[in-house]
Amino acid sequence: MVGVSINNQNKADDKEQLIETNSTDVLVTVLPMKDELPMPLVADVRRKQASILFGCLSALFMLGCLVIGTWLLFDFINRTNNTWRQTCRFRVKPMDKDNDAPIFFDHGGLTAVDDGKNQFLKPVLPPKVQQEFQQEVNVDLKKNVETIEVPQIGATSTVRIIEDFDHNITVIRDFAVNKCFIMPLDRQHVPNPANLIQTFLAMMSGQFLPDNEVLRKTMKVQTPALTEADVDKYGPIISGTCPKEIKTYRLVPKTAEEMKNRRRRSPESLAFMYSVGAHAIMFDIDH
């Protein structure tokens, strides 16, 4: 923008009349205008408010994405990483023919593991023993339960071992005699689900070899059998493994006096043996 000043030389003293209509001489002076006026204060405030609002909306959007992402990650972990399953092959020394001698007196440890494609992978350090047995290990971290499926080995039966850490019990389902046995969980020798997985993974990589000792326990059946209500107290996993159609008994350790008088194993006694990674556990059960 420019300013125009009109000066009449003939009437210099006339301040009210800027232009004389009869004059022929007109002087036009072009004056520069000042810089543009600053933005009004109201517009500046609105711009700041819009910036703050945009920042708040962006922060809320990022927070929402973080919450949704965390929830999805937790749900994924909760669905996929709560169970661990492997088929493991172990070796032990041959069974002794003497009924009074230990059936398994050496635990050679892990020799192979199923990679999930029905192919057995050899560990780095193979043990030097003679006889193998195979068991399936299922670990549920959410339910805090270990389930071990053990096939028949020599005089032993096909059994399912459940280590329930929430109820602090060990359950044995003997499929040969179609009975269930419940006893207190040996937390000293049976690792919890997370440690059991770590133990097997260490054995698979050859970083760890198990103890050759077999832990032997002689138990006796406590009568009468448990009622359906007694079994249901241990939750759906145990009641599903030991339904009301079969007998379920408690197992208690034999006393020192009973062990002293136990000269020979009864032909009706039962034997179970399974591995918990670090070592093997064997039960002799007398009726």
C-alpha positions as CSV (number, residue, x, y, z in Angstrom):
1,M,0.0,0.0,0.0
2,V,1.1,3.6,-0.7
3,G,0.0,7.0,0.7
4,V,-0.8,10.0,-1.4
5,S,-0.2,13.5,-0.2
6,I,-1.6,16.4,-2.3
7,N,0.1,19.8,-1.7
8,N,-1.2,23.0,-3.2
9,Q,1.6,25.5,-3.7
10,N,-0.7,28.5,-4.2
11,K,-2.5,28.0,-0.9
12,A,0.1,26.8,1.4
13,D,-1.6,28.2,4.5
14,D,-4.9,26.6,3.8
15,K,-4.8,23.5,6.0
16,E,-8.4,22.4,5.6
17,Q,-8.5,22.5,1.8
18,L,-6.1,19.9,0.5
19,I,-7.0,20.2,-3.2
20,E,-8.0,23.4,-5.0
21,T,-10.3,22.6,-7.9
22,N,-9.1,25.6,-10.0
23,S,-5.4,24.9,-9.6
24,T,-3.5,23.4,-12.4
25,D,-0.4,22.5,-10.5
26,V,-0.8,19.5,-8.3
27,L,2.1,17.8,-6.5
28,V,1.6,14.2,-5.7
29,T,4.0,12.7,-3.1
30,V,4.2,9.0,-2.7
31,L,4.9,8.0,0.9
32,P,5.9,4.4,2.0
33,M,3.6,2.8,4.4
34,K,4.7,1.1,7.6
35,D,5.1,-2.7,7.8
36,E,2.1,-5.0,8.0
37,L,0.3,-4.9,11.3
38,P,1.0,-8.0,13.6
39,M,-1.6,-10.8,13.8
40,P,-4.4,-10.0,16.1
41,L,-4.1,-11.5,19.6
42,V,-7.3,-13.6,19.2
43,A,-5.9,-15.4,16.1
44,D,-2.7,-16.2,17.9
45,V,-4.5,-17.7,20.9
46,R,-6.6,-19.9,18.6
47,R,-3.5,-21.2,16.9
48,K,-2.0,-22.1,20.2
49,Q,-5.2,-23.8,21.3
50,A,-5.3,-25.8,18.0
51,S,-1.7,-26.9,18.5
52,I,-2.3,-28.0,22.1
53,L,-5.5,-29.9,21.0
54,F,-3.6,-31.7,18.3
55,G,-0.8,-32.7,20.7
56,C,-3.3,-34.1,23.2
57,L,-5.1,-36.0,20.5
58,S,-1.8,-37.4,19.3
59,A,-0.8,-38.4,22.8
60,L,-4.2,-40.1,23.3
61,F,-3.8,-42.0,20.0
62,M,-0.3,-43.2,20.9
63,L,-1.6,-44.2,24.4
64,G,-4.4,-46.2,22.8
65,C,-2.1,-47.9,20.4
66,L,0.2,-48.8,23.3
67,V,-2.7,-50.2,25.4
68,I,-4.1,-52.2,22.5
69,G,-0.6,-53.5,21.5
70,T,0.1,-54.6,25.1
71,W,-3.2,-56.4,25.3
72,L,-2.6,-58.2,22.0
73,L,0.9,-59.2,23.1
74,F,-0.4,-60.5,26.5
75,D,-3.2,-62.4,24.7
76,F,-0.7,-63.9,22.3
77,I,1.6,-65.0,25.1
78,N,-1.3,-66.2,27.1
79,R,-2.5,-68.4,24.3
80,T,0.8,-69.7,22.8
81,N,3.4,-69.9,25.5
82,N,1.5,-71.6,28.3
83,T,2.0,-75.2,27.1
84,W,5.2,-77.1,26.3
85,R,5.2,-80.5,24.8
86,Q,8.0,-82.8,23.9
87,T,8.5,-86.5,23.3
88,C,11.7,-87.6,25.0
89,R,13.7,-90.8,24.8
90,F,15.7,-92.0,27.8
91,R,18.0,-94.8,28.5
92,V,18.4,-97.0,31.6
93,K,20.3,-100.2,32.4
94,P,18.5,-103.5,31.8
95,M,16.1,-104.8,34.3
96,D,17.4,-107.2,36.9
97,K,15.7,-110.6,37.0
98,D,15.8,-110.8,40.8
99,N,12.4,-109.6,42.2
100,D,14.1,-108.1,45.2
101,A,16.7,-106.2,43.2
102,P,16.1,-102.7,41.9
103,I,14.3,-102.8,38.5
104,F,16.1,-99.7,37.3
105,F,19.4,-99.0,39.0
106,D,20.7,-96.4,36.5
107,H,19.2,-93.5,34.7
108,G,21.1,-92.7,31.6
109,G,19.3,-89.5,30.8
110,L,18.0,-87.9,27.7
111,T,19.1,-89.5,24.4
112,A,16.7,-87.9,21.9
113,V,13.9,-85.4,21.7
114,D,11.1,-85.0,19.2
115,D,11.5,-81.8,17.3
116,G,7.7,-81.5,16.6
117,K,8.1,-83.1,13.1
118,N,8.2,-86.7,14.3
119,Q,11.9,-86.7,14.0
120,F,14.1,-87.5,16.9
121,L,17.1,-85.2,17.4
122,K,20.2,-86.5,19.1
123,P,21.6,-84.3,21.9
124,V,25.2,-83.3,21.9
125,L,26.3,-85.6,24.6
126,P,24.8,-89.1,24.3
127,P,24.9,-91.2,27.4
128,K,26.6,-94.7,27.5
129,V,23.8,-97.1,28.6
130,Q,21.9,-99.9,27.1
131,Q,18.1,-99.7,27.3
132,E,15.7,-97.0,26.2
133,F,12.3,-95.9,27.1
134,Q,10.2,-93.1,25.7
135,Q,7.9,-90.7,27.5
136,E,5.8,-87.7,26.5
137,V,6.1,-84.6,28.6
138,N,3.4,-82.0,28.6
139,V,3.8,-78.9,30.7
140,D,1.0,-76.3,31.3
141,L,2.5,-73.2,32.8
142,K,-0.9,-71.5,33.3
143,K,-2.4,-74.5,35.2
144,N,0.9,-75.2,36.9
145,V,0.7,-78.9,35.9
146,E,3.1,-81.4,34.4
147,T,1.7,-84.5,32.7
148,I,4.1,-87.4,31.7
149,E,2.9,-90.3,29.6
150,V,5.1,-93.3,30.3
151,P,4.8,-96.6,28.3
152,Q,5.2,-100.1,29.7
153,I,8.9,-100.8,30.5
154,G,9.6,-104.4,31.5
155,A,7.5,-105.3,34.5
156,T,6.1,-101.7,34.9
157,S,2.7,-100.6,33.6
158,T,1.7,-97.9,31.1
159,V,1.0,-95.0,33.3
160,R,0.1,-91.3,33.3
161,I,1.9,-89.2,35.9
162,I,0.4,-85.8,36.8
163,E,2.4,-83.4,38.9
164,D,-0.1,-80.8,40.2
165,F,1.7,-77.9,41.9
166,D,-1.4,-76.0,42.7
167,H,-2.9,-78.9,44.7
168,N,0.6,-80.2,45.8
169,I,-0.1,-83.8,44.7
170,T,1.2,-86.5,42.4
171,V,-1.3,-88.6,40.6
172,I,-0.6,-91.9,38.9
173,R,-3.1,-93.4,36.5
174,D,-2.3,-97.1,36.0
175,F,-4.0,-98.2,32.7
176,A,-3.1,-101.9,33.2
177,V,-5.0,-102.3,36.5
178,N,-7.3,-99.3,35.8
179,K,-6.7,-97.6,39.1
180,C,-5.5,-94.2,40.3
181,F,-3.2,-93.3,43.1
182,I,-2.7,-90.0,44.8
183,M,0.2,-89.0,47.0
184,P,1.9,-85.7,48.2
185,L,4.1,-84.0,45.6
186,D,7.8,-84.3,46.2
187,R,8.9,-80.7,45.5
188,Q,12.4,-81.5,46.6
189,H,13.1,-83.8,43.6
190,V,10.3,-82.8,41.1
191,P,11.1,-79.4,39.4
192,N,8.2,-77.0,38.9
193,P,6.9,-76.5,35.3
194,A,9.2,-73.6,34.4
195,N,12.3,-75.4,35.7
196,L,11.4,-78.6,34.1
197,I,11.3,-77.0,30.7
198,Q,14.7,-75.4,31.3
199,T,16.1,-78.7,32.4
200,F,15.0,-80.5,29.3
201,L,16.2,-77.7,27.0
202,A,19.6,-77.8,28.7
203,M,19.7,-81.6,28.2
204,M,18.7,-81.2,24.6
205,S,21.6,-78.8,24.0
206,G,24.1,-81.0,25.8
207,Q,24.7,-78.5,28.5
208,F,23.4,-80.7,31.3
209,L,23.5,-84.4,32.1
210,P,21.1,-86.0,34.6
211,D,22.0,-87.7,37.8
212,N,22.4,-91.4,37.3
213,E,20.7,-92.2,40.5
214,V,17.1,-93.5,40.5
215,L,15.1,-92.3,43.4
216,R,13.2,-95.2,44.8
217,K,10.1,-94.9,47.0
218,T,8.1,-97.8,48.4
219,M,4.5,-96.9,49.1
220,K,1.4,-98.7,50.3
221,V,-2.2,-98.3,49.4
222,Q,-4.4,-96.6,52.0
223,T,-8.0,-97.9,52.2
224,P,-10.8,-97.3,51.7
225,A,-10.8,-95.8,48.2
226,L,-11.5,-92.1,47.8
227,T,-15.0,-90.9,47.1
228,E,-16.0,-89.0,44.0
229,A,-16.3,-85.9,46.1
230,D,-12.8,-86.4,47.4
231,V,-11.3,-86.6,43.9
232,D,-13.3,-83.6,42.7
233,K,-11.6,-81.4,45.2
234,Y,-8.4,-81.6,43.2
235,G,-10.0,-80.0,40.2
236,P,-11.1,-81.0,36.7
237,I,-7.7,-82.3,35.5
238,I,-7.5,-84.9,38.3
239,S,-11.2,-85.8,38.1
240,G,-10.9,-86.2,34.4
241,T,-7.9,-88.5,34.7
242,C,-9.5,-90.5,37.6
243,P,-13.2,-90.7,36.9
244,K,-15.7,-92.2,39.2
245,E,-15.8,-95.4,37.2
246,I,-12.3,-96.4,38.6
247,K,-11.0,-96.7,42.1
248,T,-8.7,-94.0,43.4
249,Y,-6.5,-94.6,46.5
250,R,-4.1,-92.5,48.5
251,L,-0.5,-93.7,48.8
252,V,1.5,-93.3,52.0
253,P,5.1,-94.2,52.6
254,K,5.9,-97.5,54.3
255,T,7.3,-97.3,57.8
256,A,10.8,-98.4,58.7
257,E,9.4,-101.5,60.4
258,E,7.3,-102.4,57.4
259,M,10.3,-102.0,55.2
260,K,12.3,-104.2,57.5
261,N,9.7,-107.0,57.3
262,R,9.4,-106.6,53.5
263,R,11.7,-109.3,52.5
264,R,10.5,-109.9,48.9
265,R,8.4,-107.9,46.6
266,S,4.9,-109.2,46.3
267,P,3.9,-110.5,42.8
268,E,0.9,-108.2,43.1
269,S,2.9,-105.1,43.8
270,L,3.1,-102.4,41.2
271,A,6.1,-100.5,39.9
272,F,6.3,-97.2,38.1
273,M,9.3,-95.4,36.8
274,Y,9.6,-92.0,35.0
275,S,12.0,-89.2,34.4
276,V,11.7,-85.6,35.6
277,G,14.8,-84.4,33.8
278,A,17.4,-84.2,36.5
279,H,16.9,-87.8,37.6
280,A,14.4,-90.7,37.4
281,I,11.8,-91.6,40.1
282,M,10.5,-95.1,40.7
283,F,7.6,-96.2,42.9
284,D,7.0,-99.6,44.3
285,I,3.4,-99.9,45.5
286,D,2.3,-102.7,47.8
287,H,-1.3,-103.4,48.3
